[in-house]
Amino acid sequence: MSAQPVSPSRLSLNQITTKNWSLPEAVQGCLDAGIPAIGLWRDKVAETGVAEAAKLVREAGLAVSTLCRGGFLTAPDPDGRHAALAENLRALDEAAELGTDTLVLVVGGLPDGSRDLVGARERVAELLAELAPHAGDLGVRLAIEPLHPMFCADRAVVSTLGQALDLAERFPVEQVGVVVDSYHVWWDPELASQIARAGARIASYQVCDWTLPLPADALLGRGHVGDGHIDFRTMTEQVTAAGYTGWIEVEIFNDTIWNTPGADTLRTMIERHHAHVEAP
């Protein structure tokens, strides 16, 4: 086996990339690989318990780059809106306890039977207005993640970085930011100008590749950096020029990668980061 490369200082493992690992296993995997940060998922945190999870990452010396996820803010009825508000307030409290300053938001798709995209987006803004002050009090930013348009109906009525910024800019920059996820935004002809516009609003930079053919479940079509069609050098240069100096999270949804031994996945992450993301 070849020697493992030195881990880049800004690389973070988004926990979904090693979905079959428990939180303790993911933490140990990061320690073994020399990866300094982890992006946590709420379901995995819940398995361990928030307090125990916070203690685990703190004692391991890992930074928590983000918490995934909050959001799903498009319910039209009062009960649905109240439930979404309560759930996201809990998520913000969890993020603060876990020691991260970023809660990723997947804003939600169209309600059943609805074709009203404009109304759904406005409901997102209305709930953000209720959540943002609490986020500011906790020092945790709500990070709106635009998703590729193929997910507009069921997962996110915010499809472009520009749309995410239109929402985020209604609020103080320390309360609401945006996520630049390579998989979801690489295709956008306005990407360069919108990244520059985002500037200090960029709360998270997530990377994985767009690979073909897409699987039957398009959600699981992400590949390792370098396996597909995305120009990571250029995107990283744009994000850096906008002023972002934070964690670079690898977030991959892919059955084959999930079924690969986690240590092998982390090794590949590090190698690809050196080859395709870091400045030459």
C-alpha positions in Angstrom: 0.0 0.0 0.0 1.3 3.5 -0.9 2.0 6.0 1.8 -1.0 8.1 2.7 -0.6 11.8 1.6 -0.6 14.5 4.2 -4.2 15.7 4.9 -5.0 19.2 3.7 -5.7 21.6 6.5 -9.2 22.7 5.2 -10.6 19.3 4.3 -13.8 18.1 6.1 -15.6 14.9 5.9 -19.4 15.4 5.5 -20.7 12.5 7.4 -23.1 11.3 4.7 -20.0 10.3 2.6 -19.4 7.4 4.9 -23.1 6.8 5.6 -22.6 3.3 7.0 -20.3 4.6 9.8 -21.7 5.5 13.1 -20.6 8.9 14.6 -17.9 7.3 16.7 -16.6 5.4 13.7 -16.6 8.6 11.5 -14.7 10.5 14.2 -12.1 7.8 14.5 -11.8 7.6 10.7 -11.1 11.3 10.6 -8.4 10.9 13.3 -6.8 8.0 11.5 -6.8 9.8 8.2 -5.6 13.1 9.6 -8.8 15.0 8.5 -9.3 17.9 10.9 -13.0 18.5 10.5 -16.4 16.7 10.2 -19.8 17.9 8.9 -22.4 16.2 11.1 -25.9 14.9 10.2 -28.7 15.2 12.7 -29.8 11.5 12.5 -26.3 10.3 13.3 -26.0 12.8 16.1 -29.4 11.6 17.5 -28.2 8.0 17.6 -25.3 9.0 19.9 -27.1 11.9 21.7 -26.3 15.5 21.2 -24.4 16.0 24.4 -22.4 12.8 23.9 -21.7 13.7 20.2 -20.5 17.2 21.2 -18.2 15.6 23.8 -16.9 13.1 21.3 -15.9 15.5 18.6 -14.5 18.0 21.2 -12.3 15.4 22.9 -11.2 14.2 19.5 -10.0 17.7 18.6 -12.2 17.8 15.5 -13.9 21.0 14.2 -17.5 20.6 13.2 -17.8 22.3 9.8 -21.6 22.2 9.5 -24.7 20.5 10.8 -27.0 18.9 8.2 -29.7 19.7 8.0 -32.5 22.1 8.7 -35.1 23.5 6.3 -38.2 22.1 4.7 -40.0 25.4 5.2 -42.6 25.3 2.5 -45.7 23.9 4.3 -48.7 26.1 3.5 -50.8 25.2 6.6 -50.4 26.7 10.1 -49.7 23.3 11.7 -47.0 22.4 9.1 -45.4 25.8 9.5 -45.4 25.6 13.3 -43.8 22.1 13.1 -41.1 23.3 10.7 -40.4 26.3 12.9 -40.0 24.2 16.0 -37.8 21.6 14.3 -35.5 24.2 12.9 -35.2 26.0 16.3 -34.2 22.6 17.7 -31.6 22.2 14.9 -30.1 25.6 15.7 -29.8 24.7 19.4 -28.1 21.4 18.4 -25.7 23.2 16.1 -24.7 25.5 18.9 -24.2 22.7 21.3 -22.1 20.7 18.8 -19.8 23.7 18.3 -20.5 24.6 14.6 -21.4 28.0 13.3 -23.4 26.7 10.2 -26.7 24.9 9.9 -27.3 23.8 6.3 -30.9 24.4 5.1 -32.5 22.4 2.4 -35.6 24.6 2.0 -38.1 22.1 0.9 -40.1 21.4 -2.3 -43.6 22.1 -3.5 -46.4 21.0 -1.1 -48.5 18.2 -2.4 -50.7 19.3 -5.2 -49.1 22.8 -5.5 -47.6 24.4 -8.5 -47.0 27.8 -6.8 -43.2 28.2 -6.8 -43.4 31.9 -6.0 -45.6 31.3 -3.0 -43.4 28.4 -1.7 -40.3 30.6 -1.9 -42.0 33.4 0.0 -43.0 31.0 2.8 -39.3 30.1 3.0 -38.5 33.8 3.5 -41.3 34.1 6.1 -39.9 31.3 8.3 -36.3 32.5 7.8 -37.5 35.8 9.3 -38.6 33.9 12.4 -35.5 31.8 12.6 -32.8 34.3 11.9 -32.9 36.2 15.2 -32.4 33.0 17.2 -29.6 32.0 14.8 -27.9 35.3 15.5 -28.3 34.9 19.2 -26.6 31.5 19.1 -23.8 32.5 16.6 -25.0 29.9 14.1 -25.7 30.9 10.5 -28.6 29.6 8.5 -27.0 28.4 5.3 -29.4 28.2 2.4 -28.4 25.5 0.0 -29.6 25.8 -3.6 -30.2 22.4 -5.1 -30.0 21.4 -8.8 -33.3 22.2 -10.6 -34.2 18.5 -10.9 -34.9 18.6 -7.2 -37.1 21.6 -7.3 -40.5 19.8 -6.9 -39.6 17.6 -4.0 -36.6 19.0 -2.1 -35.7 22.6 -2.8 -37.6 25.4 -4.5 -34.4 27.3 -4.4 -32.4 26.1 -7.4 -29.7 28.7 -8.1 -27.1 30.6 -6.0 -28.8 33.8 -7.2 -32.1 32.7 -5.8 -30.5 31.7 -2.5 -28.8 35.1 -2.3 -32.1 36.9 -3.0 -33.4 35.2 0.1 -30.3 35.6 2.3 -29.8 39.2 1.5 -33.1 40.1 3.3 -31.2 39.3 6.6 -28.0 40.3 8.3 -25.0 38.4 6.9 -24.1 36.9 10.3 -27.6 35.3 10.4 -28.2 33.9 6.9 -25.7 32.8 4.4 -25.5 30.3 1.5 -23.9 27.0 0.6 -21.9 26.6 -2.6 -22.3 22.9 -3.4 -20.4 22.0 -6.6 -22.9 19.2 -7.5 -25.9 21.6 -7.5 -24.5 24.8 -9.0 -21.7 23.8 -11.4 -24.0 24.1 -14.5 -25.2 27.6 -13.8 -24.0 30.1 -16.5 -24.2 32.9 -13.8 -22.2 31.0 -11.3 -19.0 33.1 -11.4 -20.9 36.4 -10.9 -23.1 35.0 -8.2 -20.2 33.6 -6.2 -18.6 37.0 -6.4 -21.9 38.6 -5.3 -22.1 36.1 -2.4 -18.8 37.2 -0.8 -19.1 37.0 2.9 -22.4 35.2 2.6 -20.7 31.9 1.7 -21.1 29.8 4.8 -20.0 26.5 3.4 -18.3 25.1 0.3 -19.1 21.4 -0.5 -17.6 19.3 -3.2 -18.3 16.2 -5.1 -18.5 15.4 -8.8 -21.3 15.2 -11.4 -21.0 11.7 -13.0 -22.9 10.0 -15.7 -25.0 8.0 -16.3 -27.3 9.2 -13.5 -28.8 6.4 -11.4 -32.5 5.7 -11.2 -32.5 7.7 -7.9 -30.8 10.8 -9.1 -30.0 11.8 -5.5 -27.4 9.1 -5.5 -25.5 10.2 -8.6 -22.6 12.0 -6.9 -19.1 10.9 -7.4 -15.6 11.5 -6.0 -14.0 14.7 -7.0 -12.2 14.1 -10.3 -14.6 11.3 -11.5 -16.9 13.6 -13.5 -17.4 16.9 -15.3 -16.9 19.7 -12.8 -13.9 22.1 -13.0 -13.0 22.3 -9.3 -9.9 24.4 -9.7 -11.9 27.2 -11.3 -14.8 27.0 -8.8 -12.4 26.9 -5.8 -10.5 29.9 -7.2 -13.9 31.8 -7.5 -14.9 30.9 -4.0 -11.5 31.9 -2.6 -11.6 35.2 -4.5 -14.9 35.9 -2.9 -13.2 35.7 0.4 -14.1 32.2 1.6 -11.4 30.7 3.7 -13.5 28.0 5.6 -13.8 24.3 5.4 -14.1 22.4 2.2 -16.6 19.5 2.8 -16.7 16.4 0.7 -20.4 15.4 0.6 -21.2 12.3 -1.5 -24.5 10.4 -2.0 -23.6 7.2 -3.8 -24.4 3.6 -3.0 -21.2 2.2 -4.3 -19.1 4.7 -2.3 -21.3 4.0 0.8 -20.5 0.3 0.5 -16.8 0.9 0.1 -14.7 0.6 3.3 -14.7 4.0 5.0 -10.9 4.2 5.3 -10.6 3.7 1.5 -13.1 6.5 0.9 -11.2 8.9 3.1 -7.9 8.0 1.4 -9.5 8.8 -2.0 -11.0 12.0 -0.7 -7.5 13.2 0.4 -5.8 12.2 -2.9 -8.5 13.9 -5.0 -8.4 17.0 -2.9 -4.7 17.3 -3.5 -5.1 16.6 -7.2 -8.2 18.7 -8.1 -9.1 21.2 -5.4 -6.0 22.6 -3.7 -4.0 25.3 -5.5 -1.2 23.8 -7.6 
